[in-house]
Every structure is written in C-alpha cells, then in structure tokens.
C-alpha cells in the first residue's frame, strides 16, 4: 500500500501564494465594490439602460423584480428612481385599463432632452438679457441716489436674476450629463468591469481545480482557508 503524504500548510502556501493571493485580494475588492451602494444618478442611469435595452412596457412590480437582477438597483428604490425619471420626462407613464405602465425609448428620450436643453438655454438667454438691462438701470439710478428706494429694489431684482441664472445653468448641466454619449460610456465601462470580474473568477476556479487535483484538497477547505466566497460565479 502506497502511503500518500499531503503537503503541510506552509508547503501549500509557498506553492500557490504567488498566484492565489493576488486573486484573493481582487475577489475582496470586487465584493467590496459590489456591496457599495449606488448613487441616485447611477440608479437613474441604470434604470434608463433597462428601458432602452428592453424596449418593452413594464408595470412597477415587474420593474422591482427585474431591476435588482439585471442592473443592481435594489427593489426598495426602484419606484422612487423611476418616478424621478418620469418627472424629468425621460420615462413615459400611462394608465392602461387597470394597470399603470412605464416605458422609455432612446429616440424619444433624445428628443425630450434636446427640447429641455433648448428651453433652458432660452431661459438663460432671457435671464442674461434681464440682468444686463437691470445692470444698466442700476448704474443710472446709483448716480446721486445711493440710498433711494429704487436702488434697493433694483439691487434685489439684480440678485434674484443672478440666482435664476445659476439655477438654470445647474439644471442645464444636469440634462447635458444624461446624453447618449454618457450612457454609451457607462455601458462600455460596465462591460469592461464584467469581463475583468469573469476573468478573475475563471482564474480562481482554475487554481482551485489544480489544488484539488495536485494535493487532493477538499474544496470547502480551500474556500475557508483563502476566504473564497462559496457563491463565487461568473457574471452574465
């Protein structure tokens, strides 16, 4: 009978440390990134991706089931995020019979954003014109009337118009960030991240298979010793 001698912990560690340790670190980083919550704008972008990619009509209960699986948006926030998109005109909402349906198509969203940006740009130009007119009038009234009632009213109007311009500029920036180029960039980054995760997952599974074959180690022991998640799998 041939006696089989298993390697010691130190020998095993020396044999696979150079390969498995970087993988374990990457797994921890991936898990940490997975646990980190999405911001509101990230959730909005992912929900828009869901509508654009599917090109289908959804009820809210369907969105609450699909969004967590396909886009990582937790079900508790799906309704709030979707409603914010409806309020901004990026998602359509209509009651059909006894059901309330939601949908969004890239072409319609592009038209809506373009129209909204044009409206905001027009409002900014109008506000800038008012500011210029108020500035001219203010300069006239300041001559010899430093403490007059008209001066106070013009100063108040001037400050109000400046606040309006600032608000409109911020809203314009917000809608400009939701254009198709930004959405395309998000998709590219998401696909690259998915490929990286799957590549590391494949490396880990290959190393586990090699350890089991070479040293006859139990898979559960490997998972526990190197903190490999039991539910480690490829991301579709």
Secondary structure, DSSP 8 states (H G I E B T S, - for coil): --------HHHHHHHHHHHHHHHHHHHHHHHHHHHS---HHHHHHHHHHHHHHH---B-HHHHHHHHHHHH---HHHHHHHHHHHHHTTSSEEEEETTEEEEE--HHHHHHHHHHHHHHHHHHHHHHHHHHHHHHHHHHHHHTT-TT-HHHHHHHHHHHHHHHHHHHHHHHHHHHHTTSHHHHHHHHHHHHHHHHHHHHHHHHHHHHHHHHHHHH---HHHHHHHTT--TT-----
